[in-house]
Amino acid sequence: AQSVTQLGSHVSVSEGALVLLRCNYSSSVPPYLFWYVQYPNQGLQLLLKYTSAATLVKGINGFEAEFKKSETSFHLTKPSAHMSDAAEYFCAVSESATGANNLFFGTGTRLTVIP
Amino acid sequence: KAGVTQTPRYLIKTRGQQVTLSCSPISGHRSVSWYQQTPGQGLQFLFEYFSETQRNKGNFPGRFSGRQFSNSRSEMNVSTLELGDSALYLCASSLVGVNTGELFFGEGSRLTVL
Protein backbone atom coordinates (compact mmCIF):
# COMPACT_ATOMS: atom_id res chain seq x y z
CA ALA A 1 0.00 0.00 0.00
CA GLN A 2 1.19 3.47 -0.78
CA SER A 3 0.86 6.54 1.38
CA VAL A 4 2.38 9.93 1.87
CA THR A 5 2.85 11.90 5.07
CA GLN A 6 3.48 15.62 4.97
CA LEU A 7 4.80 16.99 8.25
CA GLY A 8 3.33 20.37 9.06
CA SER A 9 0.03 21.50 7.62
CA HIS A 10 1.19 25.13 7.81
CA VAL A 11 4.67 26.53 7.30
CA SER A 12 5.59 30.21 7.51
CA VAL A 13 8.86 31.66 6.28
CA SER A 14 10.18 35.15 5.76
CA GLU A 15 10.75 36.41 2.24
CA GLY A 16 14.28 35.41 1.22
CA ALA A 17 14.50 32.58 3.74
CA LEU A 18 14.92 28.88 3.02
CA VAL A 19 11.78 26.91 2.27
CA LEU A 20 11.68 23.31 3.51
CA LEU A 21 8.52 21.24 3.13
CA ARG A 22 8.72 17.68 4.40
CA CYS A 23 7.34 14.55 2.78
CA ASN A 24 7.76 10.91 3.77
CA TYR A 25 6.35 8.09 1.69
CA SER A 26 5.47 4.46 2.04
CA SER A 27 5.48 2.17 -0.96
CA SER A 28 5.93 -1.54 -1.50
CA VAL A 29 7.43 -1.00 -4.94
CA PRO A 30 9.89 1.57 -6.28
CA PRO A 31 7.89 4.76 -6.20
CA TYR A 32 7.34 7.65 -8.50
CA LEU A 33 7.20 10.78 -6.35
CA PHE A 34 5.80 14.19 -7.14
CA TRP A 35 5.33 17.65 -5.72
CA TYR A 36 2.34 19.64 -6.90
CA VAL A 37 1.41 23.23 -6.04
CA GLN A 38 -2.08 24.68 -5.79
CA TYR A 39 -2.71 28.41 -5.87
CA PRO A 40 -6.03 29.75 -4.53
CA ASN A 41 -9.03 28.81 -6.64
CA GLN A 42 -6.90 26.91 -9.10
CA GLY A 43 -6.10 23.33 -9.93
CA LEU A 44 -2.81 21.65 -9.15
CA GLN A 45 0.38 22.24 -11.10
CA LEU A 46 3.32 19.88 -11.23
CA LEU A 47 6.46 21.30 -9.60
CA LEU A 48 8.76 18.33 -10.05
CA LYS A 49 8.87 14.55 -10.19
CA TYR A 50 11.20 11.69 -9.29
CA THR A 51 11.12 8.61 -11.50
CA SER A 52 14.23 6.67 -10.44
CA ALA A 53 16.76 8.72 -12.35
CA ALA A 54 18.79 11.35 -10.47
CA THR A 55 18.01 11.53 -6.76
CA LEU A 56 18.18 15.34 -6.75
CA VAL A 57 15.36 16.65 -8.86
CA LYS A 58 15.05 20.23 -10.01
CA GLY A 59 11.67 21.69 -10.76
CA ILE A 60 10.08 24.92 -11.78
CA ASN A 61 10.26 28.23 -9.91
CA GLY A 62 13.59 27.33 -8.26
CA PHE A 63 12.29 24.37 -6.27
CA GLU A 64 14.13 21.10 -5.89
CA ALA A 65 13.68 17.86 -3.98
CA GLU A 66 15.96 15.03 -2.96
CA PHE A 67 14.92 11.40 -2.94
CA LYS A 68 16.41 9.56 0.04
CA LYS A 69 15.52 5.89 -0.02
CA SER A 70 17.06 5.15 3.36
CA GLU A 71 14.87 7.79 4.97
CA THR A 72 11.86 7.23 2.66
CA SER A 73 11.77 10.98 2.22
CA PHE A 74 11.28 13.43 -0.62
CA HIS A 75 11.54 16.87 0.97
CA LEU A 76 10.96 20.01 -1.11
CA THR A 77 13.32 22.97 -0.79
CA LYS A 78 13.90 26.40 -2.22
CA PRO A 79 16.88 28.51 -1.15
CA SER A 80 15.06 31.85 -1.07
CA ALA A 81 11.32 32.27 -0.63
CA HIS A 82 9.41 34.73 -2.76
CA MET A 83 6.00 36.20 -2.02
CA SER A 84 4.63 34.42 -5.08
CA ASP A 85 5.50 31.04 -3.50
CA ALA A 86 2.59 31.37 -1.08
CA ALA A 87 0.34 28.42 -1.94
CA GLU A 88 -0.53 24.91 -0.86
CA TYR A 89 1.93 22.16 -1.70
CA PHE A 90 1.12 18.50 -2.10
CA CYS A 91 3.44 15.54 -2.15
CA ALA A 92 2.19 12.50 -4.05
CA VAL A 93 3.25 8.94 -4.82
CA SER A 94 2.31 6.44 -7.49
CA GLU A 95 3.40 2.97 -8.38
CA SER A 96 6.22 2.96 -10.86
CA ALA A 97 6.10 1.35 -14.28
CA THR A 98 2.44 0.45 -14.24
CA GLY A 99 1.33 3.24 -16.48
CA ALA A 100 -1.35 4.03 -13.95
CA ASN A 101 -2.12 7.60 -13.12
CA ASN A 102 -3.78 7.20 -9.73
CA LEU A 103 -1.76 9.30 -7.36
CA PHE A 104 -1.89 9.11 -3.58
CA PHE A 105 -1.62 12.63 -2.22
CA GLY A 106 -0.50 13.89 1.14
CA THR A 107 -2.74 16.22 3.11
CA GLY A 108 -0.89 19.28 1.91
CA THR A 109 1.24 22.01 3.45
CA ARG A 110 0.13 25.61 3.24
CA LEU A 111 3.11 27.90 2.79
CA THR A 112 2.87 31.48 3.99
CA VAL A 113 5.61 33.95 3.04
CA ILE A 114 6.02 36.89 5.37
CA PRO A 115 7.29 40.13 3.82
CA LYS B 1 -2.23 24.85 -26.19
CA ALA B 2 -5.48 24.94 -24.26
CA GLY B 3 -5.45 23.45 -20.78
CA VAL B 4 -7.89 21.12 -19.10
CA THR B 5 -11.36 22.63 -19.08
CA GLN B 6 -13.96 21.75 -16.49
CA THR B 7 -17.59 22.79 -16.49
CA PRO B 8 -19.43 24.01 -14.60
CA ARG B 9 -17.03 25.81 -12.27
CA TYR B 10 -19.57 26.21 -9.48
CA LEU B 11 -22.87 24.56 -8.78
CA ILE B 12 -25.31 24.15 -5.93
CA LYS B 13 -27.52 21.10 -5.53
CA THR B 14 -29.77 19.72 -2.84
CA ARG B 15 -29.60 16.34 -1.16
CA GLY B 16 -30.98 13.52 -3.27
CA GLN B 17 -30.34 15.22 -6.58
CA GLN B 18 -27.77 14.10 -9.09
CA VAL B 19 -25.04 16.03 -10.83
CA THR B 20 -22.94 15.64 -13.96
CA LEU B 21 -19.55 17.30 -14.31
CA SER B 22 -17.66 17.62 -17.55
CA CYS B 23 -13.97 17.62 -18.39
CA SER B 24 -12.20 18.34 -21.68
CA PRO B 25 -8.57 17.18 -21.58
CA ILE B 26 -5.59 18.74 -23.25
CA SER B 27 -5.52 17.90 -26.93
CA GLY B 28 -3.70 14.60 -27.44
CA HIS B 29 -4.10 13.45 -23.85
CA ARG B 30 -5.98 10.19 -23.70
CA SER B 31 -6.02 9.56 -19.97
CA VAL B 32 -8.46 11.44 -17.75
CA SER B 33 -8.49 11.11 -13.97
CA TRP B 34 -10.90 12.52 -11.42
CA TYR B 35 -10.12 13.55 -7.86
CA GLN B 36 -12.26 14.80 -5.00
CA GLN B 37 -10.76 17.49 -2.78
CA THR B 38 -12.24 18.28 0.63
CA PRO B 39 -10.78 20.04 3.67
CA GLY B 40 -11.20 16.93 5.80
CA GLN B 41 -10.09 14.15 3.46
CA GLY B 42 -7.75 16.06 1.16
CA LEU B 43 -7.29 14.83 -2.38
CA GLN B 44 -8.76 11.45 -3.10
CA PHE B 45 -8.61 9.51 -6.36
CA LEU B 46 -11.99 8.71 -7.86
CA PHE B 47 -11.24 6.97 -11.16
CA GLU B 48 -9.18 7.07 -14.31
CA TYR B 49 -10.35 6.56 -17.87
CA PHE B 50 -8.28 5.68 -20.89
CA SER B 51 -9.63 4.89 -24.35
CA GLU B 52 -13.19 5.01 -23.06
CA THR B 53 -12.45 2.34 -20.43
CA GLN B 54 -12.18 2.76 -16.70
CA ARG B 55 -8.65 1.71 -15.91
CA ASN B 56 -8.48 2.40 -12.18
CA LYS B 57 -11.01 3.12 -9.50
CA GLY B 58 -10.67 4.59 -6.06
CA ASN B 59 -12.59 3.71 -2.94
CA PHE B 60 -15.84 5.55 -3.52
CA PRO B 61 -19.41 4.24 -3.46
CA GLY B 62 -21.23 3.28 -6.62
CA ARG B 63 -23.08 6.62 -6.59
CA PHE B 64 -19.95 8.01 -8.19
CA SER B 65 -19.56 7.03 -11.81
CA GLY B 66 -17.87 8.29 -14.90
CA ARG B 67 -17.39 7.75 -18.56
CA GLN B 68 -15.11 8.80 -21.36
CA PHE B 69 -16.06 9.56 -24.92
CA SER B 70 -14.19 8.76 -28.12
CA ASN B 71 -12.76 12.31 -28.21
CA SER B 72 -11.31 11.71 -24.69
CA ARG B 73 -13.74 14.11 -23.04
CA SER B 74 -14.99 12.74 -19.76
CA GLU B 75 -17.95 13.17 -17.49
CA MET B 76 -18.51 12.14 -13.93
CA ASN B 77 -21.87 11.68 -12.31
CA VAL B 78 -22.87 11.63 -8.68
CA SER B 79 -26.33 10.33 -7.92
CA THR B 80 -28.41 10.72 -4.76
CA LEU B 81 -26.25 13.55 -3.49
CA GLU B 82 -25.31 13.71 0.18
CA LEU B 83 -24.06 16.67 2.19
CA GLY B 84 -20.65 15.04 2.36
CA ASP B 85 -20.32 15.16 -1.41
CA SER B 86 -19.69 18.90 -1.19
CA ALA B 87 -16.19 19.25 -2.57
CA LEU B 88 -13.95 20.51 -5.30
CA TYR B 89 -13.88 17.93 -8.07
CA LEU B 90 -10.70 18.05 -10.07
CA CYS B 91 -10.12 16.53 -13.45
CA ALA B 92 -6.63 15.82 -14.74
CA SER B 93 -5.41 14.66 -18.09
CA SER B 94 -2.14 13.03 -19.06
CA LEU B 95 -0.24 11.19 -21.68
CA VAL B 96 -0.04 7.50 -20.93
CA GLY B 97 3.13 5.51 -20.50
CA VAL B 98 5.65 8.25 -21.10
CA ASN B 99 4.97 10.54 -18.19
CA THR B 100 3.26 8.37 -15.62
CA GLY B 101 1.84 10.48 -12.88
CA GLU B 102 2.45 13.79 -14.61
CA LEU B 103 -1.03 15.14 -14.45
CA PHE B 104 -2.38 18.38 -15.83
CA PHE B 105 -5.24 19.60 -13.70
CA GLY B 106 -8.22 21.73 -14.50
CA GLU B 107 -9.42 24.44 -12.13
CA GLY B 108 -12.12 22.18 -10.77
CA SER B 109 -15.86 22.13 -10.31
CA ARG B 110 -16.93 23.26 -6.87
CA LEU B 111 -20.06 21.41 -5.78
CA THR B 112 -22.10 22.52 -2.82
CA VAL B 113 -24.83 20.21 -1.57
CA LEU B 114 -27.50 21.78 0.62
Interface residues (C-beta under 8 A of the other chain):
Chain A: Y32 F34 Y36 N41 Q42 G43 L44 Q45 L46 K49 T51 F90 A92 S94 S96 A97 T98 G99 A100 N101 N102 L103 F104 F105 G106 T107 G108
Chain B: V4 S31 S33 Y35 G42 L43 Q44 F45 E48 R55 N56 G58 L90 A92 S94 V96 G97 T100 G101 E102 L103 F104 F105 G106 E107 G108
